[in-house]
């Protein structure tokens, strides 16, 4: 599960989020859209499926408000856990 956090104090209403990841072990900026919540601002947690066990992934999100889409968040680097 990847948590998407609402930005800190803002005078603008958040309208939604998008979550991105990179291709497995690519070490590139996340550009694969895996969640499009542009009309669902209250969802801040999603289950990311189809990850390869033991592989490295990078995640980032962006926020939509009345001014448009934000820049991508700082990158979160994770290794998919191995199933028991």
C-alpha positions in Angstrom: 0.0 0.0 0.0 1.3 3.5 -0.9 0.1 6.5 1.1 -0.4 9.7 -0.8 -0.3 12.7 1.5 -2.2 15.9 1.0 0.1 18.9 0.9 0.6 21.0 4.0 -1.3 24.2 4.5 -2.8 25.6 1.3 -5.4 28.2 0.4 -6.4 26.1 -2.5 -8.8 23.2 -2.4 -7.3 19.8 -3.4 -9.4 18.3 -6.2 -7.5 15.0 -6.7 -4.3 13.1 -7.0 -2.4 11.0 -9.5 0.2 8.4 -8.5 3.1 7.3 -10.8 5.8 4.7 -10.7 8.7 3.9 -12.9 9.4 0.7 -14.8 10.9 -2.0 -12.7 14.6 -1.3 -11.8 14.7 1.5 -14.4 16.0 4.2 -11.9 14.1 6.7 -14.1 11.6 9.4 -13.0 8.2 7.8 -12.3 6.1 8.2 -15.5 3.7 5.1 -15.4 0.3 6.4 -14.2 -1.0 3.7 -11.7 -3.8 5.7 -10.1 -5.8 8.5 -11.5 -7.9 10.1 -8.8 -8.4 13.5 -10.4 -12.0 13.7 -9.1 -11.5 11.8 -5.8 -9.7 14.1 -3.3 -10.5 12.1 -0.2 -8.6 8.9 -1.3 -5.1 9.2 0.1 -4.2 5.5 0.2 -4.3 2.9 -2.6 -3.1 -0.7 -3.0 -0.4 -1.0 -5.6 -0.5 -4.5 -7.2 1.5 -6.3 -9.9 4.9 -5.4 -8.4 7.8 -7.9 -8.8 9.0 -9.3 -5.5 12.5 -8.0 -4.5 12.5 -5.4 -7.3 13.2 -1.7 -7.0 10.5 0.9 -7.7 10.3 4.7 -7.6 7.0 6.4 -6.8 5.8 10.0 -7.0 2.4 11.8 -7.0 1.0 15.1 -8.1 -1.9 17.1 -6.8 -4.7 18.7 -8.7 -6.3 22.0 -7.6 -8.0 24.9 -9.3 -4.7 26.1 -10.7 -4.0 22.8 -12.4 -1.6 19.9 -11.6 1.4 20.4 -9.3 4.9 19.2 -10.1 5.7 15.7 -9.1 6.4 15.1 -5.4 9.8 14.0 -4.2 10.5 10.5 -5.3 9.9 7.6 -2.9 12.2 4.7 -3.5 11.0 1.2 -2.5 11.8 -2.4 -2.9 8.8 -4.7 -3.3 8.7 -7.2 -0.4 8.9 -10.9 -0.8 5.8 -12.9 0.0 6.1 -15.6 2.7 
